[in-house]
Amino acid sequence: MAKKIQMWRELGPRLVKTDPVTAEEVIDLLVATTNQTRGSLLAILSELDVMLERSLKAGKAVKLPNGTTFRPVGKKNGSLSIKMRFSSRMSKSINIGQNANWVNAENINKSQEEMIAIWNKLHPDDLVDD
């Protein structure tokens, strides 16, 4: 008897793993689009890191001009974790015309019942219970 988690792991839609954009690529793109020097961009990004660290350590949320927000969250053991939230405009923009590569893209928006039916058809000897 297969578990639903096995079904989703094998058949569920997910992004194809890709290499991340490196720090060097980010700097190169910013240099090309802003006409700023590499040094000035590195200094600005370094200062942004320092400001974020100071503010978050002090328990203060930080909202950037583009609407992205960094918020410290206190844990029971006294440590902090950081939640990051993009602006709704950014979230919407990412999903309009996105061209990400998906594994199992044909299963996007399928219900759990539909996924169970697919699994049971592919694995008749290892059915998932409804």
N, C-alpha and C positions, 0 to 999 in steps of 0.2 A: 504494500500500500504506500504510494508516494505521498509526500507532504506538499501542501500548496506552495511552501517556500521553494521547494525543488522546482516546481513547475515555473514559478515566476523567474527563478534564477536562470533557467534554461531558455524559456520562451519569451520572457518579458522584454519590452523595448528598453534599450539603454544606448547611451552614446558610445561610439567607437573610441577606444583609448587613443589619444594623440599626444604628441610631445607638447609640453607647455610653451607658451611664448616666453623666451628667456628675458632676463633683465636687460641684457645687451640689445635685444631686439626692441624692447620697449623704448629704451633710450634712443636708438637709431630712428624709430618711428616718430618720436617726439621732436627730435632734432629736425627731421625732414618736414614736419608739419607746422612747427612753431617758429622756425628761424632762430631759435635760441641756441646757445653754444652747449656742447656736451657738459662742460664744467658747470655752467649755471643751472642746467637741469638736474645734474647730480646733487648740487648744493640745495636746491629747492626740495627735492625728494628726501634728502637727508634731514632737512629741517622739518618737513612734514612728519617723518618718522618720530623725531624727537618730541614734537608737539603732541602727536597722538599718544605716545608713551606716557608723557607727563600727565595729560588730561585723563587718560584711562586709568592710570595708577591712582589718581585722585578720586576715582569713582564718577567722573564726568563723561557724559556722552558727547560725541563730536559729530557735528553735522557739516559736511562739506558743501560748497556752493552748488554742486550739481545734485544735491539731495541725498547723496550716499551718507548713511549714518553708521557710526561705530558706537556700540553701547556695551559698557562693562556689565557683567552679570556676576553677582556674588554667589559663591558656593558655600555649602555648610562648613567646609574645612577652612574657610577664610581666604581662599584663593579666588582669583577672578578669571573668568573666561570672557571672550569678546564675541558679540553678535554683530554681524555686518548686514545692513539692509540697503539695497539699492533703491533709488527713486522709482516710483511707479512708471514714470516715463521711460526709464532705462529698461525695466522689466518688460514693458510692452514692446519697446523697440527691438529688444533681443529676439522676441518671438515673431516679429513681422519679417517675413522673407528670410528666416534663418536657413542656413545651408549646412547644418551639422550633419555628420554621417551617423546613422543609427544602425545598430544590430537589431534584428527582428522588427524593423520599421512597420511591417505589415500588421503587427499586433498593437500598434498605437491605438488607444481609445477602445480596446476590446474589454468587455466586462469579465469579471472573474468566471462567470458561468461559461462564457465563450472560450476562455483560456483553458478551463478544465476540459471542455469538449475536445479542443485541439490536442491537449496532452493525452487524453484517454485514447484518441485515435492513433497518435504516434506511439504510445506505450500501452498496448492492450494487456500486457502482462504485469503492469505496474500502475494501476488506476489511481486517480485522485478521487477521494470521496467528495460528493457534493455537499 
